[in-house]
Amino acid sequence: METDEERQIRRRQRIEEMKKEKRRAELMHKWGVVAASAAVLIVIGVGIGNAVFSGKDDGAGEQGGGTGIVTIQDMVSGSGESSVPEVTARRKGSQRAWETVDFPEDADIMPAGGPGEAAAGDEGEGMLAGKTPYFEPHDSESTAEFDETIISQYGILIDAQDGMILAQKGARERMNPASMTKILTLLVAAEHLTEADLDVTVPITIDITDYCFVNECSVTGYALDEEVPVRDLLYGTILPSGADSSLALAKYVAGSHEAFVGLMNEKVAELGLAETTHFTNCVGLYDEAHYTTAYDMAVIMKAAADDAFCREILSARTYTTTFTKQHPEGLVISNWFLRRIEDKDTHGEILCGKTGFVDQSGSCAASLAVGNDGREYLCVTGNSTSSWKCISDQVMLYQNFIPE
């Protein structure tokens, strides 16, 4: 039997290994950015050189096989592919007890062109073979670009009922979702739980607290060995963006963090986003292979908001956790994005919201609002300079594109 001293030694070794892995990832990102910057300068230099030397020949270069354009994301992230172990989830009982939200009568959740066109032609490949995307927003002649007053580098505003993209900026460019990731964590967990699971308690293990400590994660505030109901883990994942809640939830649902991430990527494929979104963790830590787009994040938020139980959690301003020995009065947790934006004029009401931040993503947020016109709208913004600027961008987008 392992002694306390041996356990502490093993724990210190594990923490040191986690710190080394974190430093390795940060170093790779730093050098990746340097290499990308150098490559951009070289490409620019070559382009200028070609322009100078080929200026006398108008037909020069037309026989090339392609444009030769390389994005910074391509240089930094490479292919972005990462192997995810095949998993079998510990699926819970029968059909979930919660009902999904009814669509408004004028809602259009089919892709542009209708189901006939989506099904015709080739049958697709891999996991998406024969499947129609759940929700496919689309451009129109009236789709606008963000103006210079919007600071966020990426973003999109969508009429959630007909899928019309009202405005966008870099909406299909790769970005790091940070803790917006937890919207999918919530959705996947809810889809694999039954109502009976909500009162089951899950321990906050030392592996969870060490992971949060080493990676400097935001946490709900549970104590080591505290027994937390699954219901509280769901709220803790969203309101305070608690990594401790997310990790405990992942282990309960799928048996391990890695297995749960496999379920997340299965859901991504089901939503038709596998080519542009991929997750490596359930909390939103930076990883080159952990990425999405503002467009995809809006689709994920739509899927979560269409589930009545997920919407209840995403729309909660505050929540008090269950009384435990470690917290006799419970913990009062808050969704500060909703509380800070609720007194702003958005030409309606913000119903759901989730923020995110890591150094590589800047401040980002995904929200769902109902306008004064009774229609629902999705807004995602990424890489703003602060949490307040992020809120300001969202407010301005709602003001500019939702009728008064």
N, C-alpha and C positions, 0 to 999 in steps of 0.2 A: 504493500500500500504506500502511495506517495505521501511523503511528509510535507508539512507546511513550508519548510525551507526549500525543498526540492520544487514545490509548486511555484514559489516565488521566483526561483532561479529560471524555471521554464517560462514564466510570464515575462520576466525581464528580457529574456532572449527573444521571445515573440515580439515584444514591443520594439526592440532594436531592429529586428528584421523588417517590421512594418515601417519604421522610420527610414531605413535604408531604401526600401522600395519607393517611398514617397519622394525622397531626395533624387532618386534615379529618374523618376517620371518628370520632376520639375526641371532637372538638368537637360533631359532629352527635349523638353518643350523649348527651353531657352535656346539651345543650339539649333533646334529646328527653325525657330524664328530668325536667328542670325543667318542660317543657310538660305532660308527663303528670301530674306532681304537681299542677300548677295546675288541670288539667282535672278531676282527681279531687275537689279541693276545691270546684270549681264545681258538679260533679254532686251532691256531698254537700249543698252549700248549697241547690241547687235542690230536692233531695229533701226536705230539712227544711222548706223554704218551702211546698212542695206539701202536705206532711203537715199543716202548721199551718193553711193556708187551706182544705184540703179535709176537715178532721177532722169537720165537721158533716154531710158528705154521704158516707154509706157507699158509694154507688155510683159516686163520682167516679173517673175514670181507667179504668174498666173497658172503655171503648169504644176505647181506644188500640190501635194495630196491633201492638205488641210490648212487650217488657219494658223497653227503653231501657237495658239493662245494657251498659256498655262496659268492656272489660278494659284494664289498664295496658299489656299486651303490644300490644293493638290500637293504643293511642295512641302508643306509642314506635315500633313497628315498621311501622305502616301495614299494607299488604297483605302485605308480606314477599316479594312476587314479584320476581324478578330474571331478566333474560334470560340464557340460557346458549346459547352458539353450538352449532349442530348440528355434530357431529363424527363422523368415521369412525376408529375405533381401528385401530392397527397390530396386528391380531390375529395371534397366534402359532401358526402351524402347525395341527396337528390337535387332537384331544381331549387335555386335560391328562392327565398320567400318574398324578396322585394320585387315590386313591379317597376318597370321602366316608365319614364315620363312619356305621356302621350304627345305626339307631334301635332302642332297646329294644323288646321285643315288645309292651309295654303302652303304647308311645308313641302319642300322638294329635296329629298335626300338621295335621289339617284344622280349619277354622273350626267353631265351635259350630253344631250343626244339620246338619253333614255336607255333602258335596260336592253333593248333589242340590239342597239349598236355596240354596247359594251360586251355583249355575249358573242357577237358575230366575229368572224375572222379567226385569228389564232387563239388558242386556248390558254395562253400564258405559260409561265414556267414555274417550276418548283412549288413552293407552298401556296402560291397564289393562283395555281392552275384552276381555271373555271370559276374564279371568285370575282364578284363585283365589289369595288371599293364601297365602304359604308357611307362615306361622305366625301364629296369631291368638289371643293370650292373652285370657281372658275372666273377668269377675267372677262371683262366686257369692254366695249368702246369707252365707257365712262369710268373705268378703273383709273384712279389717280395715283400719282407718285407722292410720297411724303414731301412736304416742302422743308425749307431750311430751318423752320422753327422746331422741328422734331429732332431731338438729339440722338435718339437711339439709332444704332447702325442697321439693325434689322427690324422688320415689323410687318404686320398685316392687320387689316380690319375687314371683317366679313359679315355680311347679312346671313345669320345662321339659318334662316328659314328657306332661302332660295339658293344659298351657296355663292351668291355674288360677292366678288372681292371688290370692296369699295375703294380701298387704298392699300398701298404696299411700298416696301423698300427692302431690297435684298431678301425678299420673302422666301426664296428657294435656295439661298446660299447656306452653306453648312455653318452651324453655330453650336456652341456648347450650351445645353439647356440648364446647367446648374440644378438648383432644387426644383425647378419646374418638372424635373424628372418624376417627382413624387406624385404628380397627378396620375401618371401611368401606374406607379406603385399602388396607389389607392384603388384604381380601377381594376387592376389585375387581382389584387387581394380580394376585393368585394365579389368578383366573379367566381372565386374559388371558396367562398365561405357560405355557410348557411346561417340562418338566424340563431340557431342553437350555439354556434361558435362564438357569438359576440360576448358571452359572459364567461367563457373559458379564460383562465389566467395563464399568462406566459411570463417566465422569469427573465429579468434583465441580467444576463450573464456577464462574466468578466471579459469574454471575447467581444461583446458588444461595447462595453464601456472603454475597453482598450482601443478598439477601432475608432470610436468617436474622439478619444483623446489624441491619438497619434495623428489623425487626419483633421483635427481642429474643426469638427463638425458642429453645427447647431444641434442642440438637444432639447428634448422635452423637459428633462430634469429628474428622471427617475433615478433611484438609488440602486446600487449593486444588490442583486438578489431580490429586488422588489418584484412582487407578483402583480402583473398588470393585465386587466381584462382586454381582450382583443378589441372591443369597442373603443377603449381609450387609446389603443395603439393606432387605430384608424384616424381618430381626431388628432392625436399627437404627431402623426406623420404630416398633416396639412397645416394646422393652425400655427404651431411654433416651428414648423419644418424640422421636426425632431428626427435625427438620424437613428437615435436609440429606438424610437418607435418603429421606424421603417425596417430596421434590421431584425428586431424581434418579430415583427409581422411576417417578414420574408421567411424566416426560419420556421415559424408556425405553419404557414401556408404550404411551403414547398420542401421543408426539411433542411434547407441550407440557402445561404445567400446566392450562391452560384446557380442552384436549381431555379430559384425564383427569377433571376435575371433571364434564364432561358424562357420562362413563361412570358416575361415582358416582351422579349423579341418575337415570340409567337404571336402576341397580340399586335405588335407593330406590323407583322406580315398580314394578319387578318384585316387590318385597317388599310392595307394597300400602300404602306409606307416603307417597306423593307429596303428599297433602293437608296433611300435618303436619310433614314433614321436607324440608329443602332445604339444599344445600351450595354454597358459593362458593369454597372452597379445600380442599386435601387435608391441611392440617396442624392446623386448628382455630383459626385466628386469628378474633378477634371481627369480626363483620359482621352488620348487622341482618337481612340475607337469608340468614344461615347459622344454621340453627336445627333443633331436633328436640324430642322429648319423652322423658321417662324410659321410657315404654311403647315408643316406636319404637326407642330405643337398645337395649332388651332384645331386640327382634326382630332387630336388626342383629347383636348379639353372638351370638344363637342361630344365625344363618345362618353366621357366621364359625366358631363352635365346631363346627358340623356338618361342616366341611371339615377332613379329617385334617391337612393341611399347615398350615392357619391355626391349628388347635388346638395343634399342636406349637410354633409360635412364640409364641402367646398364653400358653402354659403354661411357657415357658422362664424359669428364674430368672436364669441368666447365660449369656453367649455370648462367645466370643473371635473377633474378626474376622480375616480373612485377613491374613497378613503382607504388608506393602508396603514400598516404599522409604521412605515417610514414617513408617510405623509398623512397624518390623522385627519387633516382638514382637506385633503386633496390638493391638487395643483390647478390654479386658474390659468389657462392658456388662451392666447389670443391670436387672431389673424390680423396682424397690424396693417396689412395692405388694405383690407376691407374697411378697417376702422379709420384709416387715414384718408381714404378716397370718398367715404360716404357723405361727407359734407361738401364735396365739390360738385359743381354743376356739370353733369355729363349728359344732359338732355334725357335723363332717365334714371335708372337705378342699377348699380353694380351688384349682381347677384352672387357671383362666384369669383374667386381669385386665388392665385398662388404665385409667389415671387421666387426669385433665385439669385444667387450671387456666388461666383468664384472669381479670382483675379482674371482668368482667361475669358470669362463671359461678360464681365461687367454686370450691372444691375439689369434684371430682366423680369418680366411678369406676363402671365396669361390670365385673361379675365373674360367673364360672360356678363353681359348687361341686357336689360330690357329697356327699350327706348320709350319715350313718351308716346310714340306711335304704336306701342304694343308689340313690336317686333323684337326678336332677340339678336344680339350682335356679339361676335367674338373678336377679341383684340389680343395680339401678342406683340411684345416689343422686347428687343434684346440689345445688350451692350450699350446701356446708358451710363452716364458718369456717376450717378448716385441713386439711392432708393427714391429720393424725392423727385429727381429729374425723371426717373422712370414713371412715377405716378403722374407727373405733369404731362409727359408725352401721351399717356393713355387718356387723360382728361381732354387734352387738346384734340386728339383724334376723334373721340366721341362727340365733342362739341362741333367739330368741323363737318362731320359726315352723318350725324344722326339729326333728323328734323327736330326743331324745337317743339 
